[in-house]
Structures are given as structure tokens and as C-alpha cells.
Amino acid sequence: MSEQHEPTADGAQGAPDEDVIELATKIFDLARQGQTALLTAYLDAGIPANLTNDRGDTLVMLAAYHGHADTVTALLARGAEADRANDRGQTPLAGAVFKGEEDVIRALLAAGADPNAGTPSAVDTARMFAKAHLLELFGAK
């Protein structure tokens, strides 16, 4: 049986219960692994599309970084933010540029991701790694 935490005076909960942590870990792993069908079933059951981990990485960030364009598309279709930066200011698009995941880049751009968002931005990342074809895709010089 997992420990329950009583709400504090302001209504906030204490430390998350072990079952919640276990479920969140599973959800993040599904995004990393590109298990779109199972992940979207959880989202359709009420898991937030913009769920973030302790580093501010969203499900989209994890799916994008690991090259799962179909998962990225499914998350975006369910309301996930394409440009949501993690705690280090990195966006899913910049992560996809860094990893060379062109299908993910195209999926994010189709959903309106901003190549100039984040630090470094996707444009800056493309410049750093001399990816001229991506700069052209972003409309940057």
C-alpha cells in the first residue's frame, strides 16, 4: 500500500505518492520509446499532454529527441505545446535538429513550432552544426 499525503493548508499535496511516480515514469518511457498507441490511450484517459518531468522535459521533447515523429504528431494533435522549453531553455525542435531527426523536425514545423524559440534555438543549433538545408527549411540565412 502506498503512503498517502494530506493536503497542506493551501490545498497542495505533500510529496507525490509512489504509484503516481511509477505511472509518470511509465508515461515518460512510452514517449521515449515511441509507443504511440499506448501513450495516446493514457492521454485520452486524462493524462495531460504537456506533462513534464523534473527537468521540465515534456512528452513531446522526449519523443522528439528520440526520433518518434508519429508520437510527436499524436501528442501535438492532443494539445501538447510544440515550443514548450525545458528547464534549460531547450525546445523539442532544437533537440530534433541536434539529433538530426528530420521527420520530427517536419512534424513540429507542421504544428507551428517556432525555429527561433528557445536557447539555443533550432536556427542556432542548425548553424552550430552547419546544417544549411535546415536553415533553408527554417527560412533563415
C-alpha positions in Angstrom: 0.0 0.0 0.0 1.4 3.4 -0.9 1.7 6.2 1.5 -1.0 8.9 1.2 -0.1 12.6 1.7 -2.5 15.0 3.3 -3.2 18.4 1.6 -1.3 21.3 3.1 -3.2 24.4 4.3 -3.0 25.9 0.8 -4.5 22.8 -0.7 -1.3 21.5 -2.2 -0.4 17.9 -1.7 2.8 16.7 0.0 5.3 14.5 -1.7 3.8 12.5 -4.7 2.7 9.0 -3.9 4.8 6.1 -5.2 2.0 5.0 -7.5 1.9 8.4 -9.2 5.6 8.5 -9.6 5.5 5.0 -11.1 2.8 5.9 -13.6 4.6 9.2 -14.6 7.8 7.2 -15.2 5.9 4.8 -17.4 4.3 7.6 -19.4 7.7 9.3 -20.0 9.2 5.9 -21.0 6.4 5.5 -23.5 7.2 8.8 -25.1 11.0 8.0 -25.2 10.2 4.6 -26.8 7.7 5.9 -29.3 4.9 3.7 -28.1 2.3 5.9 -29.6 -0.9 3.8 -29.2 -0.4 3.1 -25.5 0.7 6.7 -24.8 -2.3 8.2 -26.6 -4.6 5.8 -24.7 -3.2 7.3 -21.4 -3.7 10.8 -22.8 -7.2 10.0 -24.0 -7.9 8.8 -20.4 -6.8 12.1 -18.9 -3.0 12.3 -18.6 -2.1 15.9 -19.6 -0.5 16.2 -23.0 2.0 18.8 -21.5 3.1 16.5 -18.6 6.7 17.4 -17.7 9.4 15.6 -15.7 11.7 17.0 -13.1 13.9 18.7 -15.7 11.0 20.3 -17.5 11.1 17.9 -20.4 7.6 17.4 -21.9 6.4 14.2 -23.6 6.9 16.0 -26.9 10.5 16.8 -26.0 11.3 13.2 -25.2 9.5 11.8 -28.2 11.2 14.4 -30.5 14.7 13.8 -29.1 14.4 10.1 -29.5 13.1 10.4 -33.1 9.5 9.4 -32.9 7.7 11.6 -35.4 4.4 9.7 -35.2 4.4 10.0 -31.4 5.2 13.8 -31.7 2.3 14.2 -34.1 -0.1 12.3 -31.9 0.9 14.4 -28.8 0.5 17.7 -30.8 -2.9 16.6 -32.0 -3.9 16.1 -28.4 -2.9 19.6 -27.3 0.8 19.3 -26.5 2.7 22.6 -27.0 5.2 22.4 -29.8 7.5 25.1 -28.4 7.4 24.3 -24.7 11.0 24.7 -23.5 12.5 22.6 -20.7 14.3 24.0 -17.7 17.4 24.6 -19.7 15.5 26.6 -22.3 15.7 23.9 -25.0 12.7 23.2 -27.3 11.7 20.0 -29.0 12.6 21.5 -32.3 16.1 22.3 -31.3 16.5 18.8 -29.8 15.4 17.3 -33.1 17.8 19.4 -35.0 20.6 18.4 -32.6 19.8 14.7 -33.1 19.2 15.0 -36.9 15.6 13.8 -36.7 14.2 15.3 -39.9 10.8 13.6 -39.8 10.4 15.0 -36.3 11.5 18.5 -37.5 8.9 18.4 -40.2 6.1 17.3 -37.8 7.0 20.0 -35.4 7.1 22.7 -38.1 3.7 21.4 -39.5 2.3 22.0 -36.0 3.6 25.6 -35.9 6.9 25.2 -34.0 9.0 28.3 -34.0 12.6 27.7 -35.2 13.7 30.8 -33.3 12.3 29.7 -29.9 14.5 28.5 -27.1 18.1 28.7 -26.1 19.8 27.7 -28.3 17.0 27.9 -30.9 16.6 25.4 -33.7 18.1 28.0 -36.0 21.2 28.5 -33.7 21.6 24.7 -33.4 21.4 24.3 -37.2 24.1 26.9 -37.6 26.3 25.3 -34.9 26.2 22.0 -36.8 26.4 23.5 -40.3 23.0 22.1 -41.4 22.4 24.6 -44.2 19.4 22.6 -45.6 17.6 23.1 -42.2 18.4 26.8 -42.2 16.8 26.9 -45.6 13.8 25.0 -44.3 13.5 27.5 -41.4 13.8 30.4 -43.8 17.0 31.5 -42.0 20.3 32.5 -43.5 
